[in-house]
């Protein structure tokens, strides 16, 4: 079963910047048939200031960008309430976790914030520090 590799903003930023470790992880996942994905909100949060727009378009053409629908935000809101976290601070993390929880498994999340993402994702999602 191939599964899903989900990138948070740091993982996506490092992919934009051609970070060797992230490039290798994403390439290996793709070669194994693992779905490499992120969320539309994450594309806004990722650091793109120093990145040429053509590079961003190229990277995003190779990553499945998950739409942030009302269904996703409803699931994210439940996660925030269940963990008593503020949407003001944790909305994008909660959306990422909601997508991770519904993605075909096994699911791995590449994140710079393993504690918060791990809390929101739960024990069935593997968390890897970006």
N, C-alpha and C positions, 0 to 999 in steps of 0.2 A: 504494500500500500504506500503510494508516494507521499502524500501529506501536503502540508503547507508551511512555507517560511514567510512570516509576516515581519515587515520592517517598520520600526518606529522612526521618528524624525532623525535621530542620530544615525541609525542604520542607513536611511535613505541619503542623508547628507554625505556619509562616508562613501556610499556608492557613487554619488555625483563626483566626489573628489578622487575617485579611483583608489581608495584605500585597499591595499593588497589583501589584507585579511578578509575584508567584506567582499571584495571581488571574487576571491577564491571560494568563499562560502556560498555566494549566490550562484557562481558558475557550477559548483559541485551539485547544488540543489537542482538547478535546471537540468543538468545532465542525468540526474536520477529521476527526473519527471516530477519533482516537487514543484508545486505551484508557488511562485515567488510573488508576493502581494504586499500592498499597503492600503491605506485609506485615502480618500480624497482630502480629508482634513489634514492628514500627515503631510501631504504634498505642500500644503500651505505653511506648515510649521517647520519643515526642513529648511536648512540654511542654503539658500540659493543665491545669495548676494554676490559671491565671487565666481559663480558658475555661469558659463556661457549658455544662453537659452537653448541653443542647439543640443548641448550636452544633456540638459534637463529633458528635452523632448525625446532624445534617443533613449535615455535610461527609462523614462516612463513608458516608452513604447514596448519595453521588454519586461515590464512589471505589470501585474494585474492590479489596477487601481480600483478598489472597492468603493462603490457609491455609498454615500451616507444618507440613507433613507430614513423615513419616520420610524420604520420597524427597528432599524439599527439604533437610532437615538432613544427609542423606548426601552430597548434592552440595556443601553448604556445608563439610562436614568435609574433603572432598577439596581444596577451594580453600584452606582453612586449612593443611592439610598441605603442599600444593604450594608455598605461599608462606612456610612456616615461621612462621605467625602463631599466637598464642595465642587459643584459643576464649574464654578468660576476658575478653579485651579486644575481640576482633573478631567474636564470634559473630553479632551482629545485622547487621553489615556483610556478613559472609559469606552470611547467609541472603538479604539483599537482592540481593547479586551472583548467587547461585544462581538466584533468581527472574528477575533481569534476563537472565541467559544463556539461559533457556528461554522467555522471552516472545516473542511475535510481533514481528518487527522491521519497521522499524528501531526500536531501543530507545534511549531517552534517560533518564538518571538525574539527577534534581535532588537535589544533595547539598551539605552543608556541608563534606564531607571528600573532595574530588576525588582526592587522592593515593591514599588507601587504597582507596576504592571503585573508582577507575580501575585500580589494580593487580589487585584481585579480579575485576573485570568483564572485563578484557582489552580489546584494541584495537577490537573490533567494536561496542562500546557507547559511545555519546556521553555524555560527562559534562559536566553544567552546574552551575556553582557556585550554590548557593542564597543 
